[in-house]
Amino acid sequence: MSFHLQRPLNPDAAPEWLSAVTRTLPADPNRVNPVLNRRSPTGAAVRPAAVLVLFGGSAESDPLAIGGLPADADVLLTQRASTMRQHSGQVAFPGGAADPDDDGPVDTALREAEEETSLVRAGVQPLAMLPEIFIPPSGFDVTPVLAYWRDPSPVGVVDAAEAERVARVPVRELIDPDNRFQVRHRAGYQGPAFEVDGMLVWGFTAGVLAGLLAVSGWELEWDHQDVRDLDVTLTRVATGVENDDITTESGHHRPLRGMGER
């Protein structure tokens, strides 16, 4: 069992602007988010894991902003190293597999965040645990731990072999309709995505963020019918190429926008 001191879950400790996210389960009102409903098959062998969904920003709400969202509100994300064998280059919340010595999902999420980003866990107030989400390729049952960064500490890449970037992404960039769309993978996956700070956020991480934004009171209307090819968009974000057409890995030319409805 971990001997780290940590604050217990306390939804009442959330700033007012974060209270709706803390007390309301993530939602998918537009039916474009398959991530939220992923549950492990009955009898399946799963591995427990947890991620830290860490919001920072002023404790005071902005009375002039939608949902009271302060201008400095952000969320902590990492970008996996492009040399990793699994999920290379993907943007993720800090987190990972549970260790036998962890004292539950909160401890797992905080330990992993500390190891990955040098975050000082004493400055983090855990608020709530979201329902577990099953990740089919890896067999992980992941518990998102929602938290508020009451006393932010410096963060950065600890091991370049595992992560190439640690970023505090402004929430106002996430809710900007120009930065939101869906991506479609040739294997059949389709779901929400964000293009922020030179990164493409998709899959599990985008699904959790989209589900939280849907109940946050901050969300702005965005184009749910804007569906883009995942390979094309990843290439464009990585290279900065702005051509109308880019050749995908499969050799097909596909437009960056307007691929059609789900």
Rosetta blueprint (number, residue, H / E / L):
1 M L
2 S L
3 F L
4 H L
5 L L
6 Q L
7 R L
8 P L
9 L L
10 N L
11 P H
12 D H
13 A H
14 A L
15 P L
16 E H
17 W H
18 L H
19 S H
20 A H
21 V H
22 T H
23 R H
24 T L
25 L L
26 P L
27 A L
28 D L
29 P L
30 N L
31 R L
32 V L
33 N L
34 P H
35 V H
36 L H
37 N H
38 R L
39 R L
40 S L
41 P L
42 T L
43 G L
44 A L
45 A L
46 V L
47 R E
48 P E
49 A E
50 A E
51 V E
52 L E
53 V E
54 L E
55 F E
56 G E
57 G L
58 S L
59 A L
60 E L
61 S L
62 D L
63 P L
64 L L
65 A L
66 I H
67 G H
68 G H
69 L L
70 P L
71 A L
72 D L
73 A L
74 D E
75 V E
76 L E
77 L E
78 T E
79 Q E
80 R E
81 A L
82 S L
83 T L
84 M L
85 R L
86 Q L
87 H L
88 S L
89 G L
90 Q L
91 V E
92 A E
93 F L
94 P L
95 G E
96 G E
97 A E
98 A L
99 D L
100 P L
101 D L
102 D L
103 D L
104 G L
105 P H
106 V H
107 D H
108 T H
109 A H
110 L H
111 R H
112 E H
113 A H
114 E H
115 E H
116 E H
117 T H
118 S L
119 L L
120 V L
121 R H
122 A H
123 G H
124 V E
125 Q E
126 P E
127 L E
128 A E
129 M E
130 L L
131 P L
132 E L
133 I E
134 F E
135 I E
136 P L
137 P L
138 S L
139 G L
140 F E
141 D E
142 V E
143 T E
144 P E
145 V E
146 L E
147 A E
148 Y E
149 W E
150 R L
151 D L
152 P L
153 S L
154 P L
155 V L
156 G L
157 V L
158 V L
159 D L
160 A L
161 A L
162 E L
163 A E
164 E E
165 R E
166 V E
167 A E
168 R E
169 V E
170 P E
171 V H
172 R H
173 E H
174 L H
175 I L
176 D L
177 P H
178 D H
179 N H
180 R E
181 F E
182 Q E
183 V E
184 R E
185 H L
186 R L
187 A L
188 G L
189 Y L
190 Q E
191 G E
192 P E
193 A E
194 F E
195 E E
196 V E
197 D L
198 G L
199 M E
200 L E
201 V E
202 W L
203 G H
204 F H
205 T H
206 A H
207 G H
208 V H
209 L H
210 A H
211 G H
212 L H
213 L H
214 A H
215 V H
216 S H
217 G L
218 W L
219 E L
220 L L
221 E L
222 W L
223 D L
224 H L
225 Q L
226 D L
227 V E
228 R E
229 D E
230 L H
231 D H
232 V H
233 T H
234 L H
235 T H
236 R H
237 V H
238 A H
239 T H
240 G L
241 V L
242 E L
243 N L
244 D L
245 D E
246 I E
247 T E
248 T L
249 E L
250 S L
251 G L
252 H L
253 H E
254 R E
255 P E
256 L L
257 R L
258 G L
259 M L
260 G L
261 E L
262 R L
